[in-house]
Amino acid sequence: MPSGEAFTNEQQSDIERVTALANAETGLRFSVYVGEVDGDIRDAAEARHAAFGAEASWTVMILISPDDRLLEIVTGEAAARRLSDRACALAALSMTTSFAGGDLAGGIVTGVRMLAEAAGHPIQVR
């Protein structure tokens, strides 16, 4: 998550903490980007997601353009096997509801938690 004017240091720490916890608990890689987007938000989210290269399959990219009031979630192939479209839609609804109430950081924290809970723990093969 890039640092910026949108968050206080405490809010940024909360987002980084919840993202790190989600990564550790699920074995997936959660990434949050908040900022302006040139062009179509889906295209921008997919391009940022693809930039993870070999890790893209396990990555959940959450892109938020607050000024445009847009949100996009992109899941890689492996992540999509553990996160249904419904789970992503519910997390997006929760986030946008918080955003509408003026709580950008809280919405992100809640959304990442919801996605991590829906993904569950990685399957251990013995």
C-alpha angles and dihedrals in degrees: 000000000000116000116242149144093283095079139047117230089258093051092048090049090050091052093046091048095050091046093051091047091049090050092050096044098046105029087231125115115242118197127183125196121184118184149077119323126208112216126341114007093217091054091048092049092048091049092051089046093050090052088074088074113189090008093056092092090063096038130107109199117197112190120187126186102187096183090054092039091232133139130184131182119198122187126194121232096268093041091050090058087063100034117058123208086247092056090049092047092051091049090048091050091050092048095048091048090055091045091052088054090054097257106121097159094043091050091053092048092049093046094050090048091051093049092047091049091049092049093051126191121324115268111253114219114206 
